[in-house]
Amino acid sequence: MLQKPESGALPIPQAEGKDGGRDGETQALTASQEEAPSPLLQESSKEDLGAGREEGAAEPALTPKGARTLAAKALARRRAYRRLDRTVAELVQFLLVKDKKKSPITRFEMVKYVIGDLKDLFPEIIARAAEHLRYVFGFELKQLGRKHHTYILINKLKPLEEEEEEDLGGDGPRLGLLIMILGLIYMKGNSARETQVWEMLRRLGMRPSKYHFLFGYPKRLILEDFVQQRYLNYRQVPHTNPPECEFSWGPRSNLEISKMKVLGFVAKLHKKEPHHWPVQYREALADEADRARAKARAEASMRARARANQRAGIHPW
Amino acid sequence: QGGARRAGIMTDVHRRFLQLLMTHGVLEERGVRRLQKHCYRVHGRTAAVEELEDFINNINSVLESLYIEIKKGATEDDGRPVYALVNLATTPVSKMASDFAENELDLFRKALELIIDSETGFASSTNILNLVDQLKGKKMRKKEAEQVLQKFVQNKWLIEKEGEFTLHSRAILEMEQYIRETYPDAVKTCNICHGLLIQGQSCETCGIRMHLPCVAKYFRSAPEPRCPHCNDYWPHEIPEVFNPDKEREAGTSKANKKPSRSRQH
């Protein structure tokens, strides 16, 4: 029986690995695979097809031999499909675990630790994993630039209002510190010298290499963790002697927060309104407009792609 | 047709719940209920708050295809119900792997082995630290190892009591399968619930073991507690069954209660 997808729910070929013998059934996915033969079918032929292959494709289904052939093929297909399923599930877990550390995940790591010899199916595997992440957890898998093959997870759930903010434990204070630094960077014209950052933190009672009960070692948090997590960019300013370094917003900051929000935070801190700083306010407005345009473009292209897929009869799951 | 199970529907309420449960690692039932209400408040004001068990079963039916589930267990010392998101496939200590270096993970493995082999379910700090030279990866000094053990406690993989370490309920929930498969001979199980047993009471005659909360439930209001296996007199103090309502009234938090960890083996 073809599995009819529930509205909004994933058409999940039900837990094959657990139930075992469902031999007579075809699943929604294998049906679509008939239409669009994927490498998966080639792969399944590498597994035990034994009798099937000897008989050849010409055997009619109605003879006992033919029925066995078909059954063997179906079994091999299901096995291969189960393996794919499993790999997708492991990739989802891998991405969730890695993202907890906020470090970007590379395609190389994914292939090395999870995908292994199914790496030719990487696009399909990652597409399915992305959909699970979106539907089940509310995360979007984002590629950081075409050529880099690095990915991060963005939270697609609506950002919490202050009153709704639940205590997230360890993360809260760190992110507060980060926003302070992002604020400083923004107000200084999108880059701030390292010395300026430490000066600000010193006023808050923090020293770079002195253990802090909330942040640990601030130097390590800011120069290593935040940079590695792509919240901050850290680079040497050319032609400075002695060499000085500066911070700017990292790509994750641009994805997770906006100039307007940070300006709002800074404004609140100073008990003023955002437009008290006209230059930054104008820049933030322009940034908001850019984001709105980019979002509209992305949605339009996604709709176009979905239509194209539908026409080609490709059902990614 | 084959009884196709209806997978539940995910909404932002469920997604937020999953995200926050993941950040906590493990959560007591009280916290889980608060979390559930919070998620409804934020994402589904108009919807009726579903009964917790159904709510979780709903989510689990969707998680099934990802080989993970929200698993319910109980703390071994006083039977508080706890929940964690666990892998159904055995990927040993994989969740820890992202937070800890190779030598730190090996330290955990060594501590785990000592805990499983021990009679009491506890391994002394000294015994763990003595194994520091055998660790894989970068060389670790004892002073550093002490801090790593504290990191395990903070991340809810180990519990420390009076200088000794045992497994946190989170570790038991997440690693039960791995532990059973990796240490099949050393592993102890509870005679009542058949779950993995780290801390518990044992019969001095026939050696069967039971979790403290399982003892509490089994011998509840029994005038003379006897071993379910050999019928000999059960020689240990019978703990009380965990009562969540009593807890809330008295306002006792875990921090206030001084645990009387009598050696009951």
Interface residues (C-beta under 8 A of the other chain):
Chain A: M1 Q3 E6 S7 G8 A9 L10 I12 P13 Q14 A15 G17 R22 E25 D85 R86 A89 E90 V92 Q93 L96 V97 K98 K100 K101 H132 Y135 V136 F137 G138 F139 N155 L157 K158 L160 E164 E166 L168 G169 D171
Chain B: Q1 G2 A4 R5 R6 A7 G8 I9 M10 D12 R15 R16 L18 Q19 L20 M22 T23 H24 L35 H38 R41 V42 H43 V62 L63 E64 S65 L66 Y67 I68 N87 A89 T91 S94 K95 A97 S98 D99
